[in-house]
Amino acid sequence: MTRASIVIVLTTAPLLLLSACGTATPTTQPTATATATVTAPQSTTTQPSAVPPSAARPSVQAGVVPNVVGLNHQLAQDTMQAAGFYYLTEQDATGQGRLLINDRNWVVVSQSPAGGTKAAADTKIVLRSKKIGE
């Protein structure tokens, strides 16, 4: 229901109730006029910050990809980010196509590129994991 509709309902409902009661003698009832003001939502866009993008995320030109095989998936992601790698993807290593909802319940069984290799910071890192105990 729009704001204008709510205003109209709230202002006319009491008048309708009063007119439904009826009286034995005719009386003059005041005429109600409802006015509605509809305002457009305010824009919530933010102004661009003066902080350069390199300050928001550490810039690493090239680095050594950490070996995270055997770590739980959450710790593996944290380790990659600490090393300056943020372009991370994940896959269910069993081939079932499951989504890794709770990363701490999964363990990394392989990664690409392999740990110890040099890579640019914008390199896509693929972590293949399976549920702990599988």
N, C-alpha and C positions, 0 to 999 in steps of 0.2 A: 504494500500500500504506500502510495507516495505521501510526502509530507503535506501537500495541499489537501489530499483526501482526508487525512487524519484531522487537520484543522477544521474542515467542513463538518465532518462527523461529530467532532467534539462540541462544536458551537450549535449545531442544529438538533442534536439528539434531545437535550432537555426541552426544547420548544415542542418537539413532536410528542413527548410524553405529557406535557402540560395540555396540549390541545386534545389529546386522546381522552382525558379525564371528563371533559364536557361539563357544562353548567346549565341550570334551568333558565337563567336569564342571559340574553346575548350580551357579550362584552366585547369591547374593542381590544384586540391583542396587538402588541407592538410587532412590527415587522423586523425580522432579524436579517441582517446583511452579513454574509461571511466573506472575508477577504483572505486570500492566501498569498503568501510570499514564498516563491520558490527560488532558492539560491543555487547556483551551480557549485559543485564541489570544488574546494580549493586544490590547486595543484600541489603535489607533494614532491616535486622533483627537486633534487639537490644540485647545488652548483658544483662544478668540478673542483676538486681540491687542488691546492697549490703544490701538493706533494708529488714529485715525479714518480712514475710507475716503478722505477728501479728501487725506490725507497720503500714501497709497499711490500715488495717481495725481494729477498736477496737475489742479486744477480750473479750467476756463476756462468762464466763463458764455457768452460769445459771442466769436467770433473771425473772422478772415478766412481763408477756405479757400485754402491755397496752390495755385498752378498747378503740377501735376506731369506734365502731358502732355509726352511726349518723354523722360522719365526712365526708367531701368530700374525694374522693379516694386518691387524691394527698397528702393531709394533713395526711391521715391515713398511707400512705407509709412512709412519712417523720418521723412521730411519731415512727413507728416501727423501722426504721433505727437508729433514735436517741437513742432508747432503746437497740440497739445492735442486732436486728434481721434483717438479710439481705436476707434470703431465703423466698421471698414473691411470692405468686401466686395470680391470680385474676380470678374471674368467674362472668359471667352475672347472677345475682340472679333471673332473670325472666325465665331462662331456654331457652332463644332464642339463646344462644351461640354467642352473639355479642362480638366483641373485644372492650376493653376499650381504645379508641384512645386518647381522651382528658380526662385525669383522673379528671380534675376539674369539669366536667359535670356529675359526678357520685357520689353517696353517698353510704357508706358502710351500709348494712342492717344486716350482720352477719359476724362472723369471727370464725376461728378454728385454734388453741385452743382459748377458751374464754378468755376475758380480766380478769386479776387478777390471772391467773394461773401461776405457775412456769414452765419454759421451758428452755432447753439448747439453746445456741445461734444459733445452726445449725438446729433448729426445723423448719419444713415447716409451714409457716403461710399462710392460705387461707383467702383472703378477698372476700366476695361475695357482689357485688354492683349492683345497678340499676341506671338508669338515673334519675337525679333530676326531680321531678314532676311526676314520674310514680307511 
